[in-house]
Amino acid sequence: MTYLLTATVTPSKQNFSREPGRETAMAKDILGEAGLHSDELNKLRVLDPEVTQQTIELKEECKDSVDKIGQFQKIVGGLIELVYQIAKEAGNEKMKATGAQNLLKSIAKQREAQQQPLQALTAEKKMQLERYQVEYEALCKAEAEQNEFIDQFIFQK
């Protein structure tokens, strides 16, 4: 916090010169050497009016900077919140994908388990087909022999 000391400067009763601006200039020079300044209202100031004006401008710039930093923090806070939400959703989706993969693996194992008895049944049916084919060939051979015997018997008569 800056405290400004104000006082009214009145021209002295001493007569330095008759020039109206010269008395004021001399008073300002004397006050300036003592580290005191007078403003446009002839109030006594510890700080130079230029420094006071720069201080005010700096204060305003600082306020603007603080406001901008506050806005930036709000934006960054919103962005961080959004990133956390997206990360949470990504985690949920990852869990769902892992569950789906596990389900697919279990389905594949179930199919394998169902396929094994069917393969065994197919192998059994193939063996039965081979037996039937062998039996059919044997029967065809027997039929051919019997037909040949019948033909020979008929020709002999």
Buried (B, 14 or more C-beta within 10 A) or exposed (E): EEEEEEEEBEEEEEEEEEEEEEBBEBBBEEBEEEEBBBBEEEBBBBBBEEEBEEEEEEEEEEEEEEEEEEEEEEEEEEEEEEEEEEEEEEEEEEEEEEEEEEEEEEEEEEEEEEEEEEEEEEEEEEEEEEEEEEEEEEEEEEEEEEEEEEEEEEEEE
